[in-house]
Amino acid sequence: MTAVTELGYVRFGVSSLEEWRAFATDLVGLEIGDDSDPGRLYLRSDQWHHRIALEENGADDLIGAGLRVAGPAEFTAMQAHLSELGVPYEVAGDDVARDRHVLELLTLSDPAGIPLEIFHGPQVEAHRPFHPGRPMFSRFVTGDGGVGHVLVNHAGLEATYDFYRNLGMRGSLEYRMPMPDGSTAEFLFMHANARDHTFAFGVPTDGKHIHHIMLEVDHLDDVLLAHGIVSKSQYPITVPLGRHANDQTFSFYCKGPSGFQVEIGWGGRPATHQSEYYTRDTYRGPR
Ligand SMILES: [Fe+2]
C-alpha cells in the first residue's frame, strides 16, 4: 500500500508575523528563510527550504499539514488509492506546488476538516546549512522523522484511526487516562516513520484545528535553554517540564503568539511496533 512517509511541513495562518518572527527565532531557535516576504515568513529547522510557513491572515491556526510521499509513482498511486476509497481530493496546479516549494501536491481534509496536503519532492537547500535563530547546543531532530508532530482536532477516534490508516500510518490508543471527574480520556497516536507519532488526537483544541506542534531537539540542554528563555518571556509555560510515557520525550509546552501551543522536547524513542497504552505520564513537574 502506498503510504505517507513524514509530516514534511506545516502551514499556519497567524495574526502577527512580527510576534511570530521574534517568538520563532529568539525563543524557539528557528531560522527565518531569506526569501520570506512581507506577508509570509518561512521558518527553517534543517536544510529544507522551510519546515513551517506562516501567512499573515488572522486564522491563528493550522492551515495545512504537508504529508510526504516518496516520489511521483507513489503520488500517482496515492491518488488512485484515495479515489478507490471515495475520499475527495484535489490535485493542485503547478502554481500552488511552486508556492509550497514542492514538485507536486494534492489537497484533502481529514474527517474533522483538518487541512492536509500530500506532496512529493520538497525543495532542499543542500547548499545552505541550517543556522539557528539564536545559539543552540545542538540541532533540531528532523530527517526521516519530519518536522515533528501535531495534536489536532478529531471527529471520533475510530473514524480518525481508519482515515490515517488509509494513508498508510500505524498507531493505536496510547493513553486511557483517569480524569478528576471520574471519566477516562482516550488519546490516539499515529506514526508514519520512526518518530513515535506524527499525529495525536483526543485533547480538546479550543475550537482550533491544532492544539500543539512538537519540535524535537537532540540535546537535553536545548530543552532547558528554551525553557529558561520562554520562562522569562510573555509566553506562558502551559505544561511544565516532564516526560511523556508514550514517546518518552522530555519536554515542556508554551502558548505561542497564535494561542495554540508549542512543545519543545528531547529524547523521543522510536515508534513501537506493537501497541501498548498508559494511564499517566512518567513524570510531570509542578504547574
Ligand atoms: Fe506532543
Boltz pocket constraint, residues with backbone or C-beta under 6 A from the ligand:
constraints:
  - pocket:
      binder: B
      contacts: [[A, 149], [A, 151], [A, 212], [A, 213], [A, 214], [A, 263]]
      max_distance: 6.0
